Amino acid sequence: MMRLLKYVGFRKCVFRLSVVLVALLVPGPKACAQFDIVFWNLENFFDYFDDGGSSSDADFSSPGSRRWTKARFTEKSNMVGKALLWIGENRCGGGKAPAVVGVAEVENAFVLNRLVNSPVLRKMNYWYVHYNSPDRRGIDVALLYKRDMVKLLSSRPVHIYGDDGALMRTRDILYAYIEFRPESGASGIHECSEESAEECSEEKAVRPSRIHILVNHHPSKFSGEKASMRGRELVMTALRDVCDSIMRVSDDLIVAMGDFNDTPDGAQFNLLEGRLTNLAEPLFKRGEGSIRFDGRWELIDHFLVGNDEGLRPFEMSVVQVPFLMTEDRTHTGFKPMRTYVGPRYAGGVSDHCPILLEISQKIYNFGSAWRKSPARHTY
């Protein structure tokens, strides 16, 4: 009897050891780390001081024509924060705030500092990348990123030069090289659903991400489409040259985002042919838009990707945040709620809707390990 009990006990130990080994050596359930990027033109997001930089700066100050007070500035900061949290809760995987947010039409670092330290966003651990540009209106592009999810590896401004070789009085392109860190536990990691099983399949799996980010705000058509065309071509040429430089030294994903002030069928996008894929094209063909002009939606905010090799499942969408939409009383439907309508204060954020890029990535469950990629190069 004692021999039998010892034998049974030995068999149980062997079985338990086998279970442990299988758990260690065989990948567990597939899971996705969803990496969410937002771009948003925040329309005239100035501080409330007159720094003497431009006429727009004077207008958007406490004593200026817009009566842009500290209270109104704070209200807009809080509205932007609430919108980003709403996007995280309703549109991002795992209910987390977006990992990266590209913004346009912000005046300076003061605005960004107040934004990331606002009561709404303070706990989200955002920080920012910003460089002053030579824009005539005194507005810049910038990048917000969650420090518990993203590591900033490098950044720099990309200056734009005219045909005469002089620096153009427009917004620089902001370049940032980042690393997404899903193992932090703060990202939107979730098991693959049946619907997304194909997207999360091993054939489409990608290793952790180092991403080249390019934030754009190209010249508008305010002075006329033909008169402003050359300016947009020069900025697009600079974007093309940066992409070429990156692709010579790195095969990491490139994400160019921004307000391009033109729809996907614009001629200047031909300059990027063979380099970047415009994810806005399917939305444009369906009649979707990020800005509403004369009762019609126009899609001038875009995400473009390169170096993707067809491996990453992307999804771009326009986000209509419910509390930032207002009735279009001149036409039918709804439109984004602006901060000002002409000289009248309206209390909104922007005439643009934010756009969202969702990048799903495969996690192999060897314990808690993430399949690491080799180090890549900045350009």
Buried (B, 14 or more C-beta within 10 A) or exposed (E): EEEEEEEEEEEEEEEEEEEEEEEEEEEEEBBBBBBBBBBBBBBBBBBBBBBEBBEBBBBBBBEBEBBBBEEBBBBBBBBBBBBBBBBBEEBBBBEBBBBBBBBBBBBBBBBBBBBBEBEBBEEBBBBBBBBEBBBEBBBBBBBBBBBBBBBBBEBBBBBBEEEEEEEBBBBBBBBBBBBBBBBBEBBBBBBBEEEBEEBBEEEBBBBBBBBBBBBBBBBBBEEEEEEBBEBBBBBBBBBBEBBEBBBEEBBBBBBBBBBBBBBBEBEBBEBBEEBBBBBBBEBBEEEBBBBBEEEEBBBBBBBBBBBBEEBBBBEBBBBEBEEBBBEEEEEEEEBBBBBBEEEEBEBBBBBBBBBBBBBBBBBBBBEEEBEEBEEBEBB
